[in-house]
Amino acid sequence: MNMRRMLLIVIPALFVLTNAVSFFIFQSGRTVQQSYNMMLDRVLLYKQIDAETRSNLSAVNVYLTDRSERSRQIYQEHQSQLRKLQAELNAQDAIPTTELSVRSYRNLLETFLAQESGIQQALSGKTPLAYANSYASAEKTAGFIQEEAYRLIDQELSYYQPLYRSILAQTDRMNQWGVALFIF
């Protein structure tokens, strides 16, 4: 076999191998990025719901204190924002290991919103402090929402950690192949 024929075989083979390694590295990076984005979206949503629940509870407290029209509007804006976040949470798919926890989180959020409705109903009643029990319950539920959000964040991180390590190990091997091909 002469040198020209050898180069006609080796150069295209190296080109194909180099492109295959590059494609694999690109795909691995893309998979990691997509997984990271999905996880981060859920984590941020849990944090937003927790923060909005606290803001909502604070707005209810202000409304109960002064009962002005402005504070009622602020409270309703917070409640509307919390319902939007709830709809966003309901639209998302949970990872397999967190399905039960996410369902519990959704139920806690629904309970919180129902307790706030109970506060509003109690305010329209004739008993002056009938809303106190509903407010205390809503406050406890808000604490549970915060605890559950942190637990869900921990579960998300634990679920994705082995996946990231596996993909990073594969990418490292492909980088080594790429270096070897480059040197060759």
C-alpha positions as CSV (number, residue, x, y, z in Angstrom):
1,M,0.0,0.0,0.0
2,N,1.5,3.3,-1.0
3,M,1.7,6.4,1.1
4,R,-1.0,8.3,-0.9
5,R,-3.6,5.5,-0.4
6,M,-2.8,5.4,3.3
7,L,-3.3,9.1,3.7
8,L,-6.6,8.9,1.8
9,I,-7.8,6.4,4.4
10,V,-6.3,7.8,7.6
11,I,-7.2,11.4,7.2
12,P,-10.9,10.9,6.6
13,A,-11.0,8.3,9.5
14,L,-9.4,10.9,11.8
15,F,-11.8,13.5,10.6
16,V,-14.8,11.2,11.4
17,L,-13.4,10.2,14.8
18,T,-12.7,13.8,15.7
19,N,-16.2,14.9,14.7
20,A,-17.7,12.0,16.6
21,V,-15.9,13.0,19.8
22,S,-16.8,16.6,19.3
23,F,-20.5,15.7,18.8
24,F,-20.5,13.5,21.9
25,I,-19.0,16.3,24.0
26,F,-21.6,18.8,22.6
27,Q,-24.5,16.4,23.3
28,S,-23.2,15.8,26.8
29,G,-23.0,19.5,27.5
30,R,-26.4,20.0,26.1
31,T,-27.9,17.3,28.2
32,V,-26.3,18.7,31.4
33,Q,-27.6,22.2,30.5
34,Q,-31.2,21.0,29.9
35,S,-31.2,19.0,33.1
36,Y,-29.7,21.9,35.0
37,N,-32.3,24.4,33.6
38,M,-35.2,22.1,34.5
39,M,-33.9,21.6,38.0
40,L,-33.2,25.3,38.5
41,D,-36.6,26.3,37.2
42,R,-38.2,24.0,39.8
43,V,-35.9,25.1,42.6
44,L,-36.6,28.8,41.8
45,L,-40.4,28.1,41.7
46,Y,-40.3,26.5,45.1
47,K,-38.4,29.5,46.5
48,Q,-40.8,32.0,44.8
49,I,-43.8,30.2,46.2
50,D,-42.2,30.2,49.7
51,A,-41.4,34.0,49.4
52,E,-44.8,34.8,48.0
53,T,-46.6,32.8,50.7
54,R,-44.7,34.9,53.3
55,S,-45.5,38.1,51.5
56,N,-49.1,37.1,51.2
57,L,-49.3,36.3,55.0
58,S,-47.7,39.7,55.7
59,A,-50.2,41.4,53.4
60,V,-53.1,39.7,55.2
61,N,-51.7,40.8,58.5
62,V,-51.5,44.4,57.4
63,Y,-55.1,44.2,56.0
64,L,-56.3,42.7,59.3
65,T,-54.7,45.6,61.2
66,D,-55.9,48.6,59.2
67,R,-58.6,47.2,57.0
68,S,-58.1,49.9,54.4
69,E,-59.0,49.5,50.7
70,R,-55.3,49.9,49.7
71,S,-54.1,47.1,52.0
72,R,-56.9,44.9,50.7
73,Q,-55.8,45.5,47.1
74,I,-52.2,44.7,48.0
75,Y,-53.3,41.5,49.7
76,Q,-55.4,40.5,46.6
77,E,-52.4,41.2,44.3
78,H,-50.3,38.9,46.4
79,Q,-53.0,36.3,46.4
80,S,-53.3,36.5,42.7
81,Q,-49.5,36.1,42.3
82,L,-49.6,33.1,44.5
83,R,-52.3,31.5,42.4
84,K,-50.2,32.1,39.3
85,L,-47.3,30.4,40.9
86,Q,-49.6,27.6,42.0
87,A,-50.8,27.1,38.4
88,E,-47.1,27.0,37.3
89,L,-46.4,24.4,39.9
90,N,-49.3,22.3,38.8
91,A,-48.2,22.5,35.2
92,Q,-44.7,21.1,35.9
93,D,-43.8,17.5,35.9
94,A,-42.1,16.2,39.1
95,I,-39.0,14.0,39.0
96,P,-39.8,10.4,40.0
97,T,-38.3,10.7,43.5
98,T,-40.2,13.8,44.4
99,E,-43.7,13.0,43.1
100,L,-45.2,12.4,46.6
101,S,-43.4,15.4,48.1
102,V,-44.6,17.7,45.2
103,R,-48.2,16.5,45.7
104,S,-47.9,17.3,49.4
105,Y,-46.5,20.7,48.5
106,R,-49.4,21.4,46.2
107,N,-51.8,20.3,48.9
108,L,-50.1,22.6,51.4
109,L,-50.4,25.5,49.0
110,E,-54.1,24.7,48.4
111,T,-54.7,24.5,52.1
112,F,-53.0,27.9,52.6
113,L,-55.2,29.5,50.0
114,A,-58.3,27.9,51.6
115,Q,-57.2,29.2,55.0
116,E,-56.9,32.7,53.6
117,S,-60.4,32.4,52.2
118,G,-61.5,31.4,55.7
119,I,-60.0,34.6,57.0
120,Q,-61.9,36.6,54.5
121,Q,-65.2,34.8,55.4
122,A,-64.5,35.3,59.1
123,L,-64.0,39.0,58.6
124,S,-67.4,39.4,57.0
125,G,-69.0,37.6,60.0
126,K,-70.3,39.2,63.1
127,T,-67.8,37.8,65.6
128,P,-65.0,40.4,66.0
129,L,-62.0,38.1,66.2
130,A,-63.3,35.0,64.4
131,Y,-60.4,35.2,61.9
132,A,-57.7,34.6,64.5
133,N,-57.9,30.8,64.3
134,S,-57.8,30.9,60.5
135,Y,-54.8,33.3,60.6
136,A,-52.9,31.1,63.1
137,S,-53.6,28.0,60.9
138,A,-52.4,29.9,57.8
139,E,-49.3,31.0,59.6
140,K,-48.5,27.3,60.5
141,T,-49.2,26.2,57.0
142,A,-46.8,28.9,55.6
143,G,-44.1,27.4,57.9
144,F,-44.8,24.0,56.5
145,I,-44.6,25.3,53.0
146,Q,-41.2,26.7,53.7
147,E,-40.0,23.5,55.2
148,E,-41.3,21.4,52.3
149,A,-39.7,23.8,49.8
150,Y,-36.3,23.2,51.4
151,R,-36.9,19.5,51.4
152,L,-37.9,19.5,47.7
153,I,-34.8,21.5,46.8
154,D,-32.6,18.9,48.6
155,Q,-34.4,16.1,46.8
156,E,-33.9,17.8,43.4
157,L,-30.1,18.3,44.1
158,S,-29.8,14.7,45.3
159,Y,-31.6,13.3,42.2
160,Y,-29.4,15.2,39.7
161,Q,-26.1,14.8,41.4
162,P,-25.3,11.2,40.1
163,L,-26.5,12.2,36.6
164,Y,-24.2,15.1,36.5
165,R,-21.3,13.0,37.7
166,S,-21.9,10.3,35.1
167,I,-22.1,12.8,32.3
168,L,-19.0,14.7,33.5
169,A,-17.1,11.4,33.6
170,Q,-18.2,10.5,30.1
171,T,-17.2,14.0,28.9
172,D,-13.8,13.7,30.5
173,R,-13.2,10.4,28.7
174,M,-14.3,11.9,25.4
175,N,-11.9,14.9,26.1
176,Q,-9.1,12.4,26.6
177,W,-10.0,10.7,23.3
178,G,-10.0,14.0,21.6
179,V,-6.6,14.9,23.0
180,A,-5.3,11.5,21.9
181,L,-6.7,12.0,18.4
182,F,-5.3,15.4,18.2
183,I,-1.8,14.2,19.2
184,F,-2.1,11.3,16.7
